[in-house]
Amino acid sequence: SDYPDYTALLIKSISQKAFHPSWQAYPGDEDNGSLSAWYIWSALGFYPTCPGKPSYDLGIPLFDHLRVYLAKENKWLDIHAEQNYSHFNFVKECRLDKTSVSSIQHQDLLKAEQLTFTLSWLPNHS
């Protein structure tokens, strides 16, 4: 969208309100696993927006710190969310290693060691 800050806010809101630990944990039909996969991507803080396109848009990680094992690369990717407070609903900055990014290319993600989100209570319109 023209306002990716608000897309991240919407996805955070949907993740928190539509998914919950109960007998009906997912909204709607979960026969093919797409909703649970979407939730996992969202919890990581990034997600594919177009099937088959090797890039990801930014969201807001669910946790302060995650470690993901990249089996093909035989290494770990650390994902950090700085200032991950419930009322901080916007991504102020995202760094893949030391490079500031507004989206993530798959090949860059596989090479990276760290993905760091800095969150804010105001949208970043710079």
DABELTA-V73897 format. One record per pair of residues at least 4 apart in sequence whose C-alpha atoms are under 6 Angstrom apart, sorted by the first residue. I is the first residue (numbers start at 1). J is the second residue. If there is no record, write none. Layout:
BEGIN
[[I & J] [I & J]]
END
This chain:
BEGIN
[[5 & 90] [5 & 123] [8 & 59] [9 & 89] [14 & 18] [15 & 19] [18 & 27] [19 & 25] [19 & 26] [20 & 25] [21 & 25] [41 & 46] [41 & 47] [42 & 46] [43 & 61] [43 & 62] [44 & 61] [45 & 59] [45 & 60] [45 & 61] [46 & 56] [46 & 57] [46 & 58] [46 & 59] [47 & 56] [47 & 57] [48 & 56] [54 & 106] [55 & 104] [55 & 105] [55 & 106] [56 & 103] [56 & 104] [57 & 103] [58 & 103] [64 & 80] [64 & 81] [65 & 79] [65 & 80] [66 & 78] [66 & 79] [67 & 77] [67 & 78] [68 & 76] [68 & 77] [69 & 75] [69 & 76] [70 & 74] [70 & 75] [70 & 76] [77 & 113] [77 & 114] [78 & 114] [79 & 114] [79 & 115] [79 & 116] [80 & 116] [81 & 116] [81 & 117] [81 & 118] [82 & 117] [82 & 118] [83 & 119] [88 & 119] [88 & 120] [88 & 121] [89 & 121] [90 & 119] [90 & 120] [90 & 123] [91 & 118] [91 & 119] [92 & 118] [92 & 119] [92 & 120] [92 & 124] [93 & 117] [93 & 118] [94 & 100] [94 & 101] [94 & 116] [94 & 117] [95 & 99] [95 & 100] [95 & 101] [95 & 115] [95 & 116] [96 & 114] [96 & 115] [97 & 112] [97 & 114] [97 & 115]]
END
